[in-house]
Structure formats: C-alpha cells, structure tokens
Amino acid sequence: MDPRWKEQLEQHRNKRREDIIQGAQQLFLEQGLSLVTLKDVAEFCGISKVTLYKYFKSLDEIIFEVQINVLSAFGRVAYHSPSGDNGFEKMRRMLEHMISVSEHNAGSVRFIAMFDAFYRENYVNEELESRYISFLRRNTHPFYAILEEGISDGSVRSDIDINVLTFTLSNVVVASLQRMIVRGKLLHLDQGVEPAVILKQMTDMALTYIKPQGKQ
C-alpha cells in the first residue's frame, strides 16, 4: 500500500474513533451509562453496529475510553503549574483553580461522577482494569510534586506519608467538586447553603489539614 494512502486511512480511522467517543460521551451525559446501548451509539454516530465493532468490542470499552478522554482533557486545564512562594501557597492556588475550572467543565465532572458510581465494585474485566490503571499511574499525580515541595520548604506537614496525603487531598477535593456540581442546586435548596461557599470551606479545611501542626 502507498504510504500516503496508509497514512490517510489511519487518520480516517482515528477521526472516526474519536467521533464515536465524542458521540457516546454526549449520549451518556444525556441518558446515563445504564440506559445507552451499542445500538444507540451506532445510530447516533451514523454508522452500523458492524462498523462500530471494528473500533470497540463492547460498550464498557467505549465508556472507559470516554473516561480516559475526559480525565485527560480535564487534567490539562485543571492541573496547571501554579505560582507561589512555597508549596502551601501553590496548593492553595491550584485548588482555587480547580474549582473555577470545574464550574466551566461541569459535563466532565458529571461524567467522572457517573463513571465512579457505575463501576463502584469492579472494572468488568482484567483488560480494561489494566488499561485504566496504567493510564492513571502513567504520570505522578500533580498534587504530589507540590506537596513534596511544601514538605521540603516547611510549609506543608511532614508527619503523613506524602502518597497518602496526595490521595487523601485528591479524593476529598474531587468528591466535593462532584457533589456540588452534580447536585449543587438541589443541595442549595435542601441545605440553604451556596455550593460556592461549601467549596470555599472545603478548600480552607484541606489547607488547614496540610499545614504543619501548630502553625496558624
């Protein structure tokens, strides 16, 4: 095969694959993960199920690809390199930036929450589990380097294992963002507190937690 044709064919395949992922993401956000079928995805993308199977073997595989795409895109805008005099100040600015970015990328936050709820006990099969965990561990979590810097310069507590501290902070922040963005309006109605106020309080609590003990 002519190399140029081969390259064009590969570009076409990659574009169609990306179109399927984007189309599926829209359907999942509109209908939920449990209601969308492979037939729905194929019809939405204007292709046959036979063609769809050339790209994805199952609906779970599509869901995982959407999740990886969403996390990658969200990470590029949420985890920047903040400025600051020390690690603590950089963490403050990163958390504030994440809240702002999440508010403007509510669809991404909603999908991540849906994925967490849908796969709450297992990842269906070893192949998808291995691929997903490999993706998650491909790079060091952005919090890690900032906390490491803070521990080194004395602005962050050093009495907790840095890996534990990284993921404690990450889980608290992500869970709060998901709840406020997915159900914020109803929570405001139920509790009478603005979601933005709760997120600000969460940030203050997290920052207080990572400060060295005894420091104000």
Secondary structure in CASP SS format (residue, H / E / C, confidence):
PFRMAT SS
TARGET T0000
AUTHOR 0000-0000-0000
METHOD secondary structure of the structure
MODEL  1
M C 1.00
D C 1.00
P H 1.00
R H 1.00
W H 1.00
K H 1.00
E H 1.00
Q H 1.00
L H 1.00
E H 1.00
Q H 1.00
H H 1.00
R H 1.00
N H 1.00
K H 1.00
R H 1.00
R H 1.00
E H 1.00
D H 1.00
I H 1.00
I H 1.00
Q H 1.00
G H 1.00
A H 1.00
Q H 1.00
Q H 1.00
L H 1.00
F H 1.00
L H 1.00
E H 1.00
Q H 1.00
G C 1.00
L C 1.00
S C 1.00
L C 1.00
V C 1.00
T C 1.00
L H 1.00
K H 1.00
D H 1.00
V H 1.00
A H 1.00
E H 1.00
F H 1.00
C H 1.00
G C 1.00
I C 1.00
S C 1.00
K H 1.00
V H 1.00
T H 1.00
L H 1.00
Y H 1.00
K C 1.00
Y C 1.00
F C 1.00
K C 1.00
S C 1.00
L H 1.00
D H 1.00
E H 1.00
I H 1.00
I H 1.00
F H 1.00
E H 1.00
V H 1.00
Q H 1.00
I H 1.00
N H 1.00
V H 1.00
L H 1.00
S H 1.00
A H 1.00
F H 1.00
G H 1.00
R H 1.00
V H 1.00
A H 1.00
Y C 1.00
H C 1.00
S C 1.00
P C 1.00
S C 1.00
G C 1.00
D C 1.00
N C 1.00
G H 1.00
F H 1.00
E H 1.00
K H 1.00
M H 1.00
R H 1.00
R H 1.00
M H 1.00
L H 1.00
E H 1.00
H H 1.00
M H 1.00
I H 1.00
S H 1.00
V H 1.00
S H 1.00
E H 1.00
H H 1.00
N C 1.00
A H 1.00
G H 1.00
S H 1.00
V H 1.00
R H 1.00
F H 1.00
I H 1.00
A H 1.00
M H 1.00
F H 1.00
D H 1.00
A H 1.00
F H 1.00
Y C 1.00
R C 1.00
E C 1.00
N C 1.00
Y C 1.00
V C 1.00
N C 1.00
E H 1.00
E H 1.00
L H 1.00
E H 1.00
S H 1.00
R H 1.00
Y H 1.00
I H 1.00
S H 1.00
F H 1.00
L H 1.00
R C 1.00
R C 1.00
N C 1.00
T C 1.00
H C 1.00
P H 1.00
F H 1.00
Y H 1.00
A H 1.00
I H 1.00
L H 1.00
E H 1.00
E H 1.00
G H 1.00
I H 1.00
S H 1.00
D H 1.00
G C 1.00
S C 1.00
V C 1.00
R C 1.00
S C 1.00
D C 1.00
I C 1.00
D C 1.00
I H 1.00
N H 1.00
V H 1.00
L H 1.00
T H 1.00
F H 1.00
T H 1.00
L H 1.00
S H 1.00
N H 1.00
V H 1.00
V H 1.00
V H 1.00
A H 1.00
S H 1.00
L H 1.00
Q H 1.00
R H 1.00
M H 1.00
I H 1.00
V H 1.00
R H 1.00
G H 1.00
K H 1.00
L H 1.00
L H 1.00
H H 1.00
L H 1.00
D H 1.00
Q H 1.00
G C 1.00
V C 1.00
E C 1.00
P H 1.00
A H 1.00
V H 1.00
I H 1.00
L H 1.00
K H 1.00
Q H 1.00
M H 1.00
T H 1.00
D H 1.00
M H 1.00
A H 1.00
L H 1.00
T H 1.00
Y H 1.00
I H 1.00
K C 1.00
P C 1.00
Q C 1.00
G C 1.00
K C 1.00
Q C 1.00
END
